[in-house]
Amino acid sequence: MAVLKLFKTAGGVKEVSAHLAEVEADVQDLVEAHMETMLGVTFLASEYVIDCVDGGRIDSLGLDENGSPVIVEYKRGTDAGVINQGLYYMAWLTNHKDAFRNLVRDRLGATASSQILWSAPRLICVAGDFTRYDAHAVREHRRSIDLVRYRYFGSDHFGLETVASVTGHPAPAKRVRRRAAGVPVRERDSAMAELAQAVDEVLVGLGDGVTRVQRKQYRAYRRLRNFASVGTGDLELQLRTERDLERAGDLLRLSYAAA
């Protein structure tokens, strides 16, 4: 399911026609200025020059809510090269972790730099449109890639729509064991384990493009950005039974749609 998210810009003329940007830089400037709101990513650097034989400039670098490195590449219209360009930069990033660590340390501090989630670097491509071949191509790569279509609506609204979202390291749900190392598990613990499994199955099953991210302190579920987590979050839901989980269904679906 594709969901169009609208964001208010600084313009004042009210129109309803959807259109592309005049130049690519307009999209980049707008997203970078509101990256946390639009993508759930903390902005780190713009036009980051990479040090390699072929050279290049990464449009935007950031860190997502779970500590994953994020590369964002922009194209004004439809451009078949945006994915390959982004993958080229991602290969550089994974081979130059110290450079990224230093950037994060300089911008966000030593604690953030020490908690980077290197197992799940991400590429977000923001463009006027994508072809069906683009959506197929991202599924052939072992990388986390999001294809995001943008549109301006008049001069005071900007929309983002996820076209395709692929996780590079899918983590299939595991059945919860009732016993571990031969030690009996109390009925209460068993019931909570079953409830945790049910929560996981519901969140992963909400729709396409759900990625499960496991950190030491919590487990997050995201599309373009986090929509639920077990162990942290802005809005707390206390679930004691699977009936509580059923009652929370509408809230979970709304959160998924907004992500």
Secondary structure as UniProt FT lines:
FT   STRAND          4..8
FT   STRAND          18..19
FT   HELIX           24..33
FT   HELIX           35..39
FT   STRAND          41..49
FT   STRAND          57..64
FT   TURN            65..66
FT   STRAND          69..75
FT   HELIX           81..95
FT   HELIX           97..108
FT   HELIX           110..114
FT   TURN            118..119
FT   STRAND          122..127
FT   HELIX           132..138
FT   TURN            139..140
FT   STRAND          144..153
FT   TURN            154..156
FT   STRAND          157..166
FT   TURN            181..182
FT   HELIX           187..204
FT   TURN            205..206
FT   TURN            208..209
FT   STRAND          211..214
FT   STRAND          219..222
FT   STRAND          226..230
FT   HELIX           242..247
FT   HELIX           249..258
//
